[in-house]
Amino acid sequence: MAQQPNIELPISDLPWRVSGTGPERSWAPNRPGELTGTGMPWGGAFGMPGPDAGYALSLVASRELTLADHEHRADADAAVAAVAAARSSLVGRGPTKGDIDAAIVILGYDVESDFGPVRAAAIGGSAHHPLRIRRLIAGIPTDVYDATADELRERVASGESLIEI
């Protein structure tokens, strides 16, 4: 029942909220699978974990890719997104448009070239086979990940191969 408008209550008579929670309990990472070291394991079978790697798929979906014969868009999207996510994880952030641009140049999806059929054979089915993506990422040297898209284009123009397939 609400208070009657003609009766004034002193502040000491008003109801007070009482917290029902007790003191905090101590916690320690003691469950199986919890990371207790100084950082996230990285490289090798652990891959290149980074924040929000799935966002790369959203970024690559709106981009135009030059596909070779017998290449599927889903495989190309998965490969570009994985390379962009690996590139961004090196600096501990999520993928950006610049990472997508660099991944497109690394994989040769920006121009038609003789590399297309080789890439199609190596990347084919990668949308459904994560092991192919892992091999792809392992075949890219770290200095390639560090370069900008313009630097990568210059390296490709000079005849350098950016990826080992």
Sequence and secondary structure as in RCSB ss.txt:
>XXXX:A:sequence
MAQQPNIELPISDLPWRVSGTGPERSWAPNRPGELTGTGMPWGGAFGMPGPDAGYALSLVASRELTLADHEHRAD
ADAAVAAVAAARSSLVGRGPTKGDIDAAIVILGYDVESDFGPVRAAAIGGSAHHPLRIRRLIAGIPTDVYDATAD
ELRERVASGESLIEI
>XXXX:A:secstr
    TT    GGGS                STT   SSS   SGGG    TTTTHHHHHHHTS     TT  HHH
HHHHHHHHHHHHHHTTTS   HHHHHHHHHHHT SS  THHHHHHHHHTTTTT HHHHHHHHHTS HHHHHS HH
HHHHHHHTT      
